[in-house]
């Protein structure tokens, strides 16, 4: 049943012009960042040769691309997650869905994984873009892997939060605004933590992603992302279970 829900969500995504527009926009922005960093690398390449252990293309090009990707995906997640449940409620199909002989867990996980498949496609395109550098030099595949894992965990957290907020309303626009507001709030925590080096950085999604961005697969950050994602998925399940019990 989860597979059926995933297919339905992907079908709904890919028949929407918004999804294709966002996909094209993300690739355009990241390709521009990639080319700008590549140009900067080529300009300083002769100077790097004079350093004993110079940073390579992965540190100078790939790492900034993934850092920008995390922010771009933060911005587009509300637009993709807003319709997951809010639109079902607005179209009065949510009642049929929750009254079907399907567990709430299957419904929530199906919608979540459907969105994650879409995001995985975006991340795969980012990886393909970065792997094009392999033709002209050596790459640090460990750093690339660390960034990929970190971005997947970060996007999973964004998606789980967006799914939960979408379950709270019947208006996709309100769900999008709420998700964006919370994610921007978490981003401000990241900026505050960077400025003060206070305990706030423990609650910042992007601050935890920074560890992966620097090549460190940190156990604490991994646990934080998993706990964050699971918490909001469980809250969504409980929210829909409540609607099923109370009609």
Secondary structure, DSSP 8 states (H G I E B T S, - for coil): -HHHHHHHHHHHHHTSHHHHHHHHHHHHHHHHHHHHHHHHHHHHHHHHTTSTT---HIIIIIHHHHHHHHHHHHHHHHHHHTTTTHHHHHTT-HHHHHHSSS-HHHHHHHHHHHHHHHHHHHHHHHHHHHHGGGGTS---HHHHHHHHHHHHHHHHHHHHHHHHHHTT-S-HHHHHHHHHHHHHHHHHHHHHHHHH--GGGGG-HHHHHHHHHTT---HHHHHHHHHHHHHHHHHHHHHHHHHHHH-
